[in-house]
């Protein structure tokens, strides 16, 4: 079945609800819990029957009803198990946004609209290997391979749902209607075990909702429940990934009871220093101690204010439990935050002022904050809404705090970080990969990715419809073919044809061709990245990419890009081809005595005359010399040279400002006017 767009639409629904739906903020903050009004809040849906035990065999979902509409499936499951329909809908929205995901698991082995977790799911291939995480040529770190760290398994909610409903686990995984029944049964069971009332007033179900993700942390449970109730108050509507139209009517005055939150959960851990108050976040410091032979781990402390240009999005290639335990190993590596899939809970490991060893490029490490997300690049089909939402709230807060622009030149994936030298390009990491929904993420950040109506626009912004865009990938499972699913990437060809070879990346494949592997970014452009327009031909668009024309399918009736404006750079006369760098390091004369000079090594790519690339930012050359346990001995070297950051391939790269000239929007408009005038004269 061809998927339909998965765009969230929160609109006025007067025909469906007693009050109009008001759009929630793009990165909503959990509202403060209020004392319930003296007059009871009417339920969002008619009171369903009392909890009904499941039949001994076959479950409450007749085989002939498996294909009923999803909205009706939620209503029937709510009636069957005595769960308020609004609560059931909102819990599902926070887990999956009501999507079925073709029966494929999430990154944390959750299935279906209700994210029923199967702890027996095979984690599959791990994609992180072979990279120097520190990326500092002056003190190379041994290549790191993710150690075998046994994870503490989460509750097996899939099999618990099977016990409660009598529905086989295989059916709960694949059949959305059965899955919804399983989620309703779980909520009713949690309400009963917590001693909650059996009524169907949504305000009484806060405790059961807080326990639904299966974690015992009070802060995490409250965050999840607060977001569920915020969703009920605001209302929501969207078309799911398989074409189901869904509506959650707004209940603006709803307040959960009791305001103190659920009892029986562990006390919230110590708050983290750099998290906003709108997320569940704890301080879980990374190891920092001396090692043998003068080494130390697993990060660098920094005492002064640090310039932050980037926030780097990673996936951890293992479970939250394993990721967070790895940061306690001083011989391993570190990042600033880890996010949990089931409920969006966050652990902070480093102060934002400290330097994590996470990106594989020392220049980027010294100017970035790194976020690891529980999950796998290719094992799971999707990330939970709870984790997307918590991540977006955190990133929006950090961006405001440190002045980081909310665009794809500064909010980057690990797969967008450049190699430092020609020798390191091939081993750079590929996460979070094509299944991270950048378009939805930027909507939650409050900075949706939009194009330009300027007729002189000479750039394009990659923007396929995530649900409709299902490119072929290999490298998944035993068959080698990845199942069709929504993705944020488009393939780039050497000519305007699907049969044409993929464009070449001489750094990633020095002697071979680019591949369709999900782990191979060599010939891919990703949502939100801006490239200079090179040519259009029929249903195909060409961009400048790694020194060549790269073509992607961009038909008029299903665009995978939009026109965009913004500055471009091109070689100055007499300076082509321009050298391209993976670091913006100072010139040799800038280094004071006692600080070893860092060689300016260009990458194996070149920027020919006549080509243009989008400008992300201009920065002055700098290098932070660390390497000692005492941060007081660290030195910053600042040069006079300036660099332009450009979107040169899938990864960002740098060119010297002296080698290129900037083409602004006004330059493009002036050129268009001159071309028009010349055409009229002819």
VEXVEXFI-632757 format. One record per residue: x, z, y of N, C-alpha, C in turn. Coordinates in steps of 0.02 Angstrom, whole numbers, plus 50000, padded with zeros to 5 digits. Example, Ala and Ser with C-alpha at 12.3 -4.5 7.8 and 13.67 -1.06 7.14 Angstrom:
2
506605039049716506155039049775506605039049835506425035449888506845035749947506455039450002
//
This chain:
682
500425000049940500005000050000500435000050062500264996050110500644995850173500445001750216500935005350238500795011350277500565009550347500135013750374499905012950443500305017550488500295016250553500695020250599500525027650593501035031750596500935039050591500985042250659500675039450709500735042050777500245047650787500475053250812500035058750828499635057150890498985058050887498555056750944498155063150956498285066451012497895072251031497485070251090496835069651082496405066651133495755070351138495335068251185494675071251193494245069351134493955074451102493565073251042492875076551050492535074951105491905078251120491375076951067491425071251034490925069750983491045073650919491635076650913491815079950850491895087450857491955089950918492095097050928491705099650988491575106150990491205108951045491575108851111492215108051110492625107851171493105102151166493305099551225493785094051225494455096451201494815091951168495485093451145495965092351202496375097251216496875096451269497545095251237497915090351264498565088751232499035094751235499355096351178499855101751180500495099251212500905103751237501545101551265501965098551210502435094051231502845090551182503265095351141503515100651172503875105851135503515112451149502955113751116502535119351135502865126051119502735130851162502965137551150502405141551118502545145651068502025149551038501715154151089501055153851099500745158151148500765165451128500735169751178500735176851163500095178651126500155183351078499575185451041499145189651087498495188151088498035191551133497565196151094497305201251127496805205451096496165201451087495845201851029495245197951018494705199751068494295194851089493765196251137493225200651105492825203951148492285208151123491765204051085491645197951109491175193551075491565189651023491375189850959491765186250908491805178850923492405175950909492505168750918492145165150862491715160350877491375156750823491875152850782491775152450716492245148550674492225141250691492775137850679492825130750695492395126550649492235129050589491825125350541491315130150513490765127650486490275132050456490585136350401490325142450395490615147050345490525144350275491065143150239490995140850171490825146450123490705144650061490515149450011491095154149996490945159549960491465164249941491955160949894492525164349884493045161449841492765160149772492865154249747492615152249682493195151549634493185155049578493725154149530493755147049504494365144649490494445137849465494205137549393493945131749372493775130949301494385131749258494275133649196494835135049150495245128849137494945123149136495315116949122495085111549169495555107449191495375101749232495375103049305495265109349326495285110949397494655108849432494575110749496493965109349534493935102349562494425098049546494425091249573494225086449518493595084149516493415079349466493835073049471493985070049415494415064149415494135058649458493485057949461493185052549500493225053749575493415059949595493445061449667494145061149694494625059049653495325059349675495455054949735495065049749746495185045149801494735046349861494395052249864493975053549922494395053949985494075052950044494435053150106494765059950116495335059750152495725065950159495355071150200494995069150251494615073950290494095077450246493745073650205493255076650159493595081050107494205079150086494565083250037494735090150065494925090450129495055096950160494415101050165493875097950185493245101550191493025104350124493075100350071492855102650005493305108149978493965107549988494425112749966494295119250003494145118850068493995124850106493365128250080492855124450066492235127350039492355130449970492725126949928492845129349860493185136049858493685137049902494085143049898493965147949956493465146549998493285151250050493815151850104494165146450118494675146450170494395142950232494495145650291494265142050351494575135050353494165130050364494425123150363494955122150417494845125150476495335124250529496015127150509496015132750473496645135750451496985131250400496605128750352496885124350301497175118050333496815115050380497065109050413497705110450453497715116050489498285117450532498905119350492498825122950437499395124450394499695117950367499265113350344499505106950319499855102950374499585103250435499905099550490500615102150503500705108750500501375111650512501855110050456501595108450397502035106750342502175099150340501645095150341501725087950327501395083350378501055086050427500625082050472500105078150432499885081050376499355078350334499565072150293500205070450295500435064550259500485065850184500405060550145500495060950072501205059450051501565055550091502265053650076502355050650006501845046849985501885043249921502075047749862501905054149866502065058649811502795060349806503195058649856503905060249856504025067149886504565070449866504675077349891504965077349961504865083049995505205084150058505935085850044506315086950096507025088750086507105095550053506575099550051506605105950016506135106149957506025100249926505645099649863504915101549869504615100549928503905101649937503525095149931502935095449898502555089449884501875089649920501665083649942500985082649965500835085650033500205084750055500015087250121500105094750130500075098550074500135105850079500845108350063501315103750050502015105550039502075110749983501815109049925501885113449867502585112549838502965117949833503675117649817503775117949741504155113249715504345112949645505085114849640505235120849618505925123149617506335119649563506005116049517506365112649464506595105549485506435103549545506625096849568507385096349571507645090649549508365089349548508605087949619509105091749645509335090549713509665083849723509885080449670510155073749677510855073749707511055067849730511735066749756511845070349822512425072949830512615075849894513065071049931512925069949995513275064650031513875066850071514015073450078514565075650120515195076350079515685072350094516315072850057516865069250096517485071650088518065067950109518235067850182517915071850224518045071550296518425077750319518875076850366519195082550399518695085050452518385090850442517845093050487518085094650557518725096650562518985098550628519165092350668519445087350635519585081050669520115081550723520575086150716521105087150765521765084750735522015079050759522625076250732523225080850739523215085450786523765090050796523805095550744523265096650707523255101850655522725099850603522885095050562522395092550514522155097950466521505097650451521185102250404521115098650338521225102050282521125098650217520425095850212520335089850183519655087150174519205092050137518585092350158518125097350131517605093950087517495096650029516945094549985516495100649977515855099549983515375104949978515455108649911515625115049913515705118649849515035119749814515075121049749514475122349711514245129449725513775130149770513525136749790512815137449763512715141949717512055142849687511575145549740511005142249746510515144249796510005149049765509745153549806509195157749785508555153549789508225152349733507655147749735507065150649774506695146449809506095148749844505535149849794504985152749814504415153449769504175146549744504005146249681503765139949651503015139449663502845137249724502135137049743501765131549706502115126449683501775121149645501485124149580501875127949543501625130649480501145136449491501225140149545500725145149562500055141949577500075136249613499455132649627499145129949563499575127749516499315125349452498965131049415499245137149417498925142849384498245144449416498215144049482497605145849517497055140749510497235134349503496735129049502496615126049434497075126849387497015123349323497205116049326497485113849382497695106849390498425106249368498585101149330499265100249306499755099249364500375101949358500865101049412500985093749430501005089349381501125082249396500595079449442499975081549431499435079049474499475082149543499655088549547499735091749612500275088349653500785085649620501305082049656501065075349683500685071649643500535064649659499865063549694499375067849680498695066749704498565071049766498495067949826498395071949887497785076449884497235074149854496635078249850496755084449808497075083549750497245089249708497735093949744498205091049780498705095049817498365099449869497875096749904497505100649954497135106449921496835105049862496505110449825497015115949808497615113949787498125118749770498325122949830498395119849889498575123649949498025128449969497395126349964496845130849980496825136849934496945135649868496965141049820497525145949836498105143449856498655147849875498475152249935498185149249986497995153150045497495158550027496985156749987496485161749966496815167349926497295165649883497645170649843498065175149887498405172449937498805176449983498355181150023497775178750044497305182950082497065188750039496895187249977496645192449932497185197649917497805195349903498345199949885498565204249944498455201750005498635205650064498065210350086497505210150049496945214350067496555211950127496625205550144496255202750200495525201850185495105201550236494385200550224494245193750194493705193450155493525187250121493135182550166492985184550226492595180250271492985174150292492645169850329492945163450348493065162850423493135168450457493335168250527494085166750529494295161250561495015159650562495455165250589495175169350634495585174650664495815179850613495485180350555495665185350506496215183150458496465177050464496905174250413497635173850434497805177250488498495176850513499005179050461498865184550426499345187150377499465182250320498925179250294499005174450239499395168350262499255166050323499615160250351500355161750358500515167750381501225169650391501605169750325501255171150270501585171350204501605164550170501235159750195501175153350158501845149850146502325149650194502955146150180503375149250125503215155550105503565158550049504185162450067504295163750132504875167750153504645174750171505105179450166504935186450177505125188950247505395184650289505615186750356505005187350402504945193050435504385194050480504395189150538504995188250567505035183650624504845176550605505085174250547504925167550525504185166750510503895171950478503175171650463502765171350526502945175350575502565175350638502645168750675503255165950675503345159450708502885154250676502895153950610502475148950575501735150150590501515156350586500805157850598500615156450671501055158150718500905156850788500825149350801501255145350769501195138150778500555135350746500365138150689499735136150658499155137550704499135143550733498565145250776498595141450843499195139950867499245135750927498965128750913499085126250852498815119750834498055119950831497765125350804497035125950801496755126250872497075130050916496815130550985496835123751020497365119951010497445113651046497065107951012496995108150946496695102550910497195096950901497065092550854497505086950841497125081450805497375075350811497095069650775497645064550765497655061350707498145056150695497935052050634498265046350627498195042250567498795043750523498675045550461499215047550417499615041550393500145042950355500585037650332500245032750285499695034950253499325030450208498645028550235498555028950301497965026050333497365030650338497435037050326496875041650331496815044250403496205043650430496085046250497495885053650492496255057850527496175065050522496045068150590495605073250591495445076750653495425084250640495745087950683495685095250685495365096950753494715098550756494405100250820494715106350852494745106250918495055111750955494605117850956494915123750953494565130150962494965133951015494855132451079495305134851131495365142451136494825146051120494845153351130495065157351070495295154151017495445157750956496055162250963495995168450943496565173050942496585176350873497165176550841497205179650775497155187350779496945190250725496885197450721497175199750654497585205050650497755209550705498335206850747498375208750811498905206050854499595208250832499655213550793500315215850771500625211450718500225206950690500485202250640500435205150570500685201450521500605203350451501025209350432500745213550390501115219150364501465217150299501975220950281502285219750216502875214950217503015211750273503595207350278504195211350301504785208750286505395212050309505425212250385505725217450411505805218050484506215212150510506025209650567506375203950597507105205750608507575201150590508295202550599508485202550672509115204450685509365204750754509315197950787509075197550849508995191050881509675187750895509675181250896510285177450910510385176650985511005175751007511135175751079510925169451116510875163751082510755157551119510105154051100509655157451066509015154551048508485156051100508005151751110507445153251154506975158251120506575161851158506115166751127505535163551090505465156951093504895153551062505025151450990505605153450961505755151750892505935158050853505905157650787506155162950744506895161850732507315166450755508035165150755508405171750745508905171750702509305177750690510045176250699510425181450713511145180950722511475182150654511825177050628512155177250563512855174550573513315178450599513955175850623514385172650569514715167250587515195163850543515835168050538516205166950484516815170750472517365168650522517695173450550518255172150595518795177250579519295175150541519825179750521520465175950506521015179650508521665176650494521715174950420522065169450406522205167350338522955167450327523155165950266523875165750252524205159950288524855160550297525265155350328525045153750399524785158650434524625157750504523965154350520523595152650469522945149450481522405154450497521825151950512521235156050525520625151750515520055154750511519445150950500518845154850526518305151250529518225144150514517995140350576518195142850634518025139750698518525142150751518445139750811518875142050866518445145850916518685151650935518345155450988518565152651056518105153151103518275150851171517945155651220518345158451266518105163751309517795161351375517975155451397517715153151461517105148651453516835146251508516285141451504516525134851474516135132051430516335125951395515865120351415516145114551430515715108751446515395106251382514735105451384514355102951327514065096151346514285090951311514015084251322513545081951266513605084951207513245082451149512915088151110512355086651081512065090851028512025086350967512355088650913512445084450853511965086850799511565082250774511065083650722511375081950653511385086850608511645086050540511085087550490511175085150428510825088250372511355091450328511175096950295511675100950261511845098850191511455094350161511565092050092511525097750041511175103050058511045108450011510495112850042510355118450008509805122750030510015127050090509525129750125509655134250181510065140250158509875143150101510235148950076510965147450064511105141650034511795139750020512175138150084511855134650130512185132850193512405139050230511955143850237512115149750277512645153950244512675154050177513205157850144513885154350152513885147850159514525144250167514865146050233514475147550285514785149250349515155155850347515025159850295515375166250289516055165650254516215159550233516855158250200517365155950253517875159950267518345158150321518765151950305518795149950242519175143950225518755137650229518105138350242517665132550245517625130050317517045128650342516965126150410516355129250441516165127050500515635130550536515275125950584514695128050603514265124750653513885130150688513485128450735513165133650777512515136250749512095131850721511435133950698511265130650631510875134250589510595131450528509835132350531509465127250512508725127450514508445126850444507925130850430507605131050365506995126550364506905123050308506375118050303505675121150299505585126250260504905128650245504535131250305504895134650351504555137850407504895136850474505455133150476505795132050539506245137750562506345142750520506775148350540507485145950554507815149250603508485147250626508975152950618509565151350594510125156050594510655153450642510875157650689511425155750733512075158850707512595154650701513235156950673513795157550725513765153550777514275153650830513935154450897514275157550944514045157251013514095150051037513675148151082513695141351108514375139851140514715144951164515365143851196515925142751145515805144251081516325143451031516325136351003516875134450971516965127550947516905127350872516375124150847516285123550776516685117650748516865118150684517205112650649516675109150607516335104250637515755101350604515705093850610515965090850663515825083750677516365079050652516955081550631517485077150608517865073750664517755075850726518095072850784518215078650833518835080450843518995086350884518735085650955518775079650983518525078651051517775080151053517395077651005516675078951004516545086250988516925089150942516825096250926516905100650988517405099251029517525103551087516995102751141516575097751135516075096451187515365096151158515265099451100514605098851068514375105451039513735105551023513405110750983513135107350921513265110350863513055107250800512485110850767511985107050744511395109750709511375106850639511405111150589511315109150519510595110450499510275105450469509595106050445509585106050369509215110650340509155110850268508895104150242509235101450192508995095150164509545090550142509335084650122509785079550094509645072950127510165069150138510095062650170509635057950132509675058050065509295053050026508875056149971508925062549958508515065449904507795066349926507685069349983507005070650006506735064850047506085063750044505785058450082505635060450153505595066950166505345068950231505555076050249505555077350314505695083950341505045087150364504985093650356504355096950375504265097050450503645097250471503495097850542503735104450570503705109750530503945116250555504675115950574505085112450534505795111950550505915107250610505565101550612505625097150670505455100950734504905104750732504675108150792505165113550815505405117650767505885122750785506535119650812506765114350780507375110950803507285108250873506705105150886506585102250952506555107751006506245113350990506225118851039506925121351054507325122051002508015124451011508415119451052508385113051035508775107951070508555107351143507895107551155507655107151224507925113051265507925118851235508195124851269508945124051284509325121951234510045121051244510195115551295509805110251293509905104751341509795107151412509275111251422509155113951489509715118651509509945122751462510445127851477511115124651495511295119151463511965116251471511955109351504511385107151528511345100951565511465094751522511245094851460511335089051416510725084451423510835078151442510265073451449509925072451381509265071851383508875070751322508815063251309509355060451284509355053351264509815052651205509815046651175510195045551113510945044451125511145044751188511865044651203512155051651201511715056751201511945063751204511645067951147511045066351125510755069551066510895064751009511405066050970511665061150923511645064050852511635059550803511725061650734512465062050717512615065550662513305065550638513525058450624513055054250604513225047250589513365043150651513295046050710513465042550772514135044750801514455049550769515105052050794515655047250772516095045050817516605040150798517185043350761517545039150723518175041350694518685042350749519195046350736519695047950787520255042750789520425040050731520955034950725520725029750674521055024050669520845019050619520815021950548521255026650532521275029450464520675033850448520345036650499519795041250486519105037950489519065031850513518415028650524518005028250459518335026250406517975024950343517655031250314517965037050326517715043150294517225047250336517015044650394516555048450436515875049150402515535054550416514915056150381514325051850404513785052050364513215047550373512565051150390512565057750392511935061450403511745061550478511105062550494510555064050449510255057950415510505051950430510295046050393509645042850419509405037750384508855033650411508175037050406508105042550369507445045650361507315051150411507775052450456507645057050512507235053150564506655055750581506185052250626506365053750699506825049650726507055050850794506505049950845506045045250834505505044250882505065050450888504855053150831504445059150832504835065050861505465065550844505885071050869505915071050945506005065150975506035064851048505355066151080504805064651045504155066651071504105074251074504325077651021504325084951021504795087851073505335084251088505805086451141505505085851211504935082351216504635081251281504955075551319505325071251284505665065551315505565059451270504945056951266504805051351221505225045251237505415041651185505825035651193505395029951217505505027751278505105022451307505545016851332505245011051340505615005251364505525004351438505614998151460505594996551531505174990251542504794990151596504414984251614504794979651662505414981451675505814977551722505974970651693505774965251726505904958551698506644956851694507054960551730507774959151729508134963351676507754967151636508074971351586508484967151537509114969051527509554965451482509754969651423509394975151411509524979451354508894979751311508984981851249508424983451206508524990451177507964993951170507965000551138507684999551068508065001551018507825000950949507235005850940506665003150919506075007450914505575004650864505745004550799505255002450749504715007850740504125005750716503625010550697503865013950633503965020450635504295023950579503905022850514503245023450515502865022850453502845015750427502785010850471502745003850450503435001150430503955003650461504635001150450504895003950384504914999850332505135002050266505674997450239506264997550269506804993150247507054995050177507364990350145507644991550078508274995750084508345000850041508955004750035509125005449961509765005549947510005007049880510385013649881510555016049821510945022249817510545028449802509905027649782509475033349766509345033549691509425039349661509225040349592509595036049542509335036049480509665032549426509585025049432509015022749460508895015549465509325012249518509555016149566509955013449621509545010949679508885010049670508455007849724508085013849753508075014349818507705019749850506965017849855506505022449844505795020849849505615018849920505135014349929504935012349997504665018450036504905019150096504675024650139504845023050211504525026550257504665025550327505385027150344505655023450393506355024450412506445022650486506975025250515507105024250587507625019050600507875015550548508415010750556508175003550545508534998850575508424991650562509094988750538509044983850492509644980550467509874975150515510524974250519510814969350565511164963850525510964957650539511214951850502511674947550546512074943650512512544939250548512194933150578511604931450552511194925950578510464927950575510024924550611509314926450614508944924550550509094927850496508774926550432508864932550386508354934150347508414939550298508924937950245509034931450232509524929450182510244929650207510324930150273511004930150301511354936750283512014936550275512384942750260512304947850317512394954050299512414959350349513054958550391513024960850453513614960350496514174964650467514784962850484515364966350457515584972150501515844977250468516144982950502516854983650473517354981350510518034981250483518324988250475518014993150507518245000050499517965003250436517325002150424516995004950365517175001050302517224994350307517374990050250517944985250269518564987650268519124983350289519194976850250519014976950186519114970950145518474968750110517904971550129517284969850094516704969050142516114968250113515514967150152515114973650160514714973850212514254979450221513734979350165513464985150149512994985650094512324988450118511834988350073511174991150088511124998450067511675001650052511665008550030511385013050085510995017950065510725022750113511295026750145511885026750114512455030350141512925025850182512725019550193513145014750228512815012750294513085015150349512805013750415513115007650447513535003950412513954998850443513554993450479512964991850456512574986350485511874988850503511834994550535511184997450552511174999550625510594998650657510465001550722509875006350714509865011650752509385017050741508945018250802508365021050789507865022350841508175026150900508035023650960508265026751022508925024151047509315020751005509945017951028509825011851071510205011351126510125005751173510725001051166510564994651159511074989451152510954983951203511484980351221511424974651265511114968751227510624965651259510284959851229510754953851231510854950651174511284944751170510884938251167510314938351131509934932151122509274933851087508774929551099508154929751060508034922951030507794922850968507654916550934507074917650886506484915350906505894916250864505734923550853505694925650790505544932650774506164937050769506714934550795507344938250788507654939750856507974945550861508324947650921509054949150903509504946950947510224948250936510474953150989510904957650966511234962451011511994961751001512374964151048513104964551040513264970851001513654970250948513754975750901514444974950868514894979550879515564979450850515924972850863515834970150923516184964050942515884957650916515254957750894514934951750867514184951850882513864946250873513134945950878512844948650814512344952950821512014955850763511264954750772510944951950721510244949950725509804954750684509224956550713508734960550676508044957450685507614958450634506944955650635506524959450685506224955750732505874958850789505274954550808504804953450761504244948850775503784951450830503464946850865503054948650923502464953150904502204952350842501634956350822501824963050790502464964350782502694970750753503404972150777503464973250841504124974050871504504980050841505144979050832505574984550812506044986450869505934983650928506304985550988505854984751048506054987651104505704986751167506214985351221506034981451273506504980351328506714986951360507324987451380507574993651410508034991951468508064996551515508524995651571509065000951568509575000051606510145004651606510785000951617511305004351639511935000951653512274998351590512614992751598513004989651545513734989151568514184988151521514884986851540515124980451507515584977151541515894971051514516624971151536517074967751500517784967951520517904965351590518354968551625518564965951690518954959451679518924954951727519314948751720520054950251707520324947151656521024948151639521164954151595520644957951575520744963851534520494963051462520204957351446519924956351379520474954051332520424955851267519934960451240520104967751256519594971751265519674978751284519774983051221520234987751225520334992351170519774997551168519594999651107519055004351097519345010651064519115016551087519405022951064518855027451034519085032050993518625037050965518655043751001519105044251051519185050451090519365048551161519165052651208519335051551278519895056251298520495054951271521065059351281521465057351343521835062151372522215060751433522815056251421523065053551476523685049651475524275054351461524835051551438525395055651417525665060151473525655057651535525945061551591525545067751608524935068351581524515074151599524695080451560525075079851505525205085651462525765089951492525635096351501526165100751527526665102551471527215105351491527715107351442527415112651395527555111751331527315116451281526675114251246526355109051273525745106451241525915099651212525895098851146526075092451116525615086851140525905081151155525515075351177525105072551118524495070751133524065067551084524105059951095524305056451043524395049251050523725045751060523715041151107523105037251120523085031451070522745032451016522725027450962522055023750967522065017250983521425013550983521185012450912520535011750905520235010150841520355002850824520155000750764520294993950742519824988750771519364990850813518894986250843519164983650910518854978250936519014975851003518374973451037518394973551102517824971951145517994965551181517754959751156517954953251185517634951851253517924947051287517634944751351516954941651338516504942351387515844939451383515324943751349515534949151317515054953651284514894959551329514314962651316514094968451355513874973951307513984980151329513774985951289513474991151336512994994951310512654999851352513105005751368513055008051429513455013651454513055020051444513365024951409513035031351399513225036451452513865036851467514095041251521514815039551537515045042151594515745041551615516035048551617516635049351590516935055951586517675055651601517935060951627518655061451640519005063651576519595061051564519975062551503520135069951499520075072651438520215079751429520405081051356520805086251346520995088351278521065095851278520745099151230520805106351222521315107751167521855111051185522365113051137522185119951111522005120451047521865126851015522405127950962522225131050907522705131950853522975138950847522725143550887522935150550881522325154950873522415160550838521865165150827521625168250892522065169250939521905172251003521675166751051521035166751071520805161351116521125161351184521455166851203521795167051268522365162051272522615159851214523175155151213522945147851215522305146551215522065139751217522175136651286522295130251287522435126651350522005120451354521745118951413521385112751425521835108251466521935102051442522335096951477521835091951506521865090951571521425086151604521855080451632521645074351618522005068551642521665065351701521975060351730521685056651785521265050751760521405048551699521035042851671520305044551661519885039551671519165040251657518985035551601518475037651563518235033651506517485032451513517285026751487516565025151481516365025851408515845029751396515565030151328515075024351318515155020551265514725014751253514425015151183513845011851175513545011151108513835004851079514395005551043514764999751021514524997250952514355001750909514075000150843513545005150828513505007450765513055012950750513305019350782513965019650794514265025550824514435024350897514445029650936514685029151004515445028351003515725025251055516455024651061516625024751136517275024351151517505025051220517955019251239517905017151303518365012351332518615015151397519215013051418519475015351482519075012251538518905016351587518515013851644518895008251680519555008651682519945003551717519914996751683519704996551619519684990251582519024986651586518504990051612517834986951612517504987651680517014983451691516614984051752515894985651732515564989651773514884991751759514394986751790513914984651750513384980151772512754984351780512514985151841511934989351854511294985251852510744988851857510084985551859510034980851919510304982951975510274978752034510694972452025511264973051992511674967151977511284962151935510924964751885510534960351842509964957051880509654960751924509104957851965509384952452011509964953952041510264948952086510444942652046510714943651985510864937851944510254933851927509704937351912509074933851896508824929951956508884932852017508664929352077509084923152089509744923752078510184917952088510024912352038509894914351975509724909251925509064905851941508574909751966507934906851984508004902052043508404904252093508504900052152508854893452133509354893852090509714887852069509254883152030508814886151990508354882051950507864878351996507634881752049507164878552095507504872852133508144873852151508494868552187508574862352145508674863452079508734857652035508074853952028
//
